Amino acid sequence: MQRIFVPEHMDAPDADREELDNALRLIRTVNRRLGGARALIRHLKAWSARWPKDRPITMLDLGTGSADIPVAAVRWARSRGYALRVTGIDNHETTLDLAREHLEREGMTDAVTLVRQDALGLVDHFGVRSFDYTHAGMFLHHLPEIEVLTALRVMERLSRAGLVWNDLIRSRFAYAGIWLLTVGSSEMVRHDARVSVLKGFSRLEVVEYAKRLDLNWCRYRGSPWVGRFTLAGERPGAGPGAWS
């Protein structure tokens, strides 16, 4: 399947708030049941043995949506005795309003900070190596190819220790699954969920992006049965001596 680029209704500045709330609820369900949150936590768990104990670990989450993956990551970190602080980025005002409500319901306003900002301008906003980790969960498929590469470069420049790109596999199997999952849903949910898969990525595309950006310390890991993949890694030498 060739990657196509179709705008999603939820990205429109005037997106209906109720429909957008429904779409974000579906995304939370997908992240919870189909491994979106687990994909990030799996990598954090592998890296956490080298985390310092004398300060919080910081992470930037691009295209945070309702910030459900940061919430899951913070809960996991707390259960292991670590303090994780996440800055969630989104450029959609209504989405951020809904994210704030979600964080209040989850009791996470102290651990997750929301910022309205264009993801491609984050280096100028925060500065190079401002966070320990950067994460993008189901965000980069919203972008055309040239901006996907730019966003990955931004993630690399902002992270001291490592990054996780967490997104959708493009396949007929994944499309059939999301088509069935969204039968009976609102028009926004049906449209956006289905075109999201069509805007997803193949393994060869992801590996080629990493090669073009010299991300040779990142590795691809795909789960075709749930239609998700990660491109993730820690920088060579990342560890206690690299956290200053």
N, C-alpha and C positions, 0 to 999 in steps of 0.2 A: 504494500500500500504506500502510495506517495503521500508525503506530508502536505496537508492543505492548511491555509491560514484563513479562518473565518472569525470575525469579531464575535465575542460572547456578549449576550445581553447584559450580564451582570457587570460588565466593565463600563457600560454607558453611564455618563455622569448623572443622568436623570432616571436611572433605574428605579423601578417601583420598590419602595422599602419592604413591603410585605413579601413580594416575590423574591427579593434579594435575601431576606431572612430565611425563606424556605430553601433557597439554593445553598446558603451557608449551612443550614441544618443537614442537608444531604451530604455536603462535603465533610462535615464532622462525622457523620455516620460512616462514610467511605473510609475516612482516615482511621476511625476506631476499629472497624470490622475487617478492612482489607489491608491493614498493615502500614498505613501512612505514618502513624506515630511510632510504631514499633521499628520501622526502618531507620528512623533517626536514633532512637534510643539504643538500638543494637550497636551502632557505631560509638555512641557516647559511652556505653558500658565497656566496650573494648578499650577505649582510651582513658577511662577514668582512673585506672590504677596509677597514672602518673600525674594526676591533678594535685595542685598544691592545696594545703589545708588552711592556709592563713588568709585566704581571700576568696570572694565569690568567683565562679567561672562565668564568663560573659559570652553571650551568643546573640548574633543578629539574625532575625528571621525575615527574609524578603517575601513580600506578597503574603502577609500573615493571615489575611482573611479574618476569621473570627478568633484567631490566636489559639485554636484548639490544640495544635501540635506543641507550641510552647507550654501550654498548661500541662499536657501529658509529660513533657520532658522535665518540667520543674517538679512535678509530683514524684517522678522516678528519682530525680537527684536527691530530693528531701528524704526519700525512703532509704537512700544509701549514705546519708549524712553529709551530702554536699549542698552548697548554696549555689544555685544556678540563677543568673539574672539574664532575662531575655529582653531585647529591644525588638518589637514587632513593627515592620514597615509596611505601609499601604498608602496608596495615593488616591483612594476612593473615600470620600467623606462619609457617605452613608455606611459603607462597610466598616469603617473605624468606629462609628457610633454603635453599631451592632456588636462589634468586638468589645467595646468598653462594657456594654451590658453583659456580655458573656463572661468577661473577667470578674465583674462584680458578683455574678451568680456563683462562680467557681471559687471566690475568695482569693483571687490571684493578682489583685491590683498592686500588691507590694513587690511582686516578683517579675511581672511583665509590664513593660512600658511601651506605649503605642506612640508612634510618630508618623505624621503624614509627610511623605517625601517620595519623590520619583526615585525608583531603585537605581536608575542609571546615573544619578548624581550623588550617590552616597559617599564616594571617596572625598569629594569636596565638602560634604556636610560633616562627616565624622573624622576623616583623616586616615591615612594608611595604618594598618595593623591596630585598629581601634578595638577589636574584639578577639577573644580567644578562638571562637568558631563562627562560621557563617552557615546558614541553612536556607534552602529554598524548597518549599514543599508545594507541588502542583502549581507553581507560579511561572516557570520559564516557558511552559507550553503556551502561555498567553502572548508570547513575543514572536516576532518574525526572526529568521535565522540570525541576521546580523546583530540583533539586540540580544539574542540568546548568548552569543559569544561575548558581547560586551558585559552582560550581567555576570557571566562566569568569571570574567576578568575582574570585575568589581568585587565579587566574593573572594577571589584569591588575594586581592590587594588589601582587603579589610581584615583578613584573618591572620592572627599570630600563629595558631597551631594547626587548624584544619578546616575543612569544609564538607558539606553534604548537600548534593543536589538530589532531590527526592521527587520523582515525577512519574508520568504515565508512559507505559509501553504502547506503541501504536501497532495494533494487529486486528485482524478480523475477529478473532476470539474475544479480545477485550471489547471491541465494538458491540458484538452480539450480547455480551454480558451486561454492558451499561444500557443497551437498548431495553433489555428485559427489566432491569432494575428500575428504570424510569417510566415504565408504562403507567399511565394514570397520574403522573406528576404534572405540575404546572408547565406551561409552554416554555418559560425561561429555563426551568430545570431540565426538561427534555432536550431542548436545543443545546444548552451549554454543556451538559454532561456528554452528549453524543459528539459534538464537534471537538470537545476537549480531547477525546481519544484520537480523533482524526488529526489533531495537532500535536499528538504525542510523538515519541521518538523511538527509533530502532536502536538496537545495540551498536550497529556499525556507525550510525550518526553520532551517538554519544562518545564513542571511543575516538572518532575523528575529531570532534570538538576538543577533547582533552589533549589530543596530539598537537593540534594547531596552537593551543595555549600553553604547551609545555607542562601540562599537569600530569607529569609521569609518576607522581607520587599518589595519584588517585586511581582507584580501581572501580570497575563496573560490576554491579551485582544486580541481576534481574530475577523477578518472580513472575513468570508468564501467567501462572494460574490466577494471580490476583491483579495482573496488569500493572505492576509497579517495578521501578528500578531505582537504584542509587548509584551515583558517581561520588565517591567519597575517599578521603584520605587525610592523614596528618603529614605535615611537612617533615622532611628528613631532619632528625635531631630534635623534634618536638619532645619536650619533657620538662622536668623541673628547672633545668638551666635555661630554658627558652621562654620562661613565663614572665620575665621581668618587664 
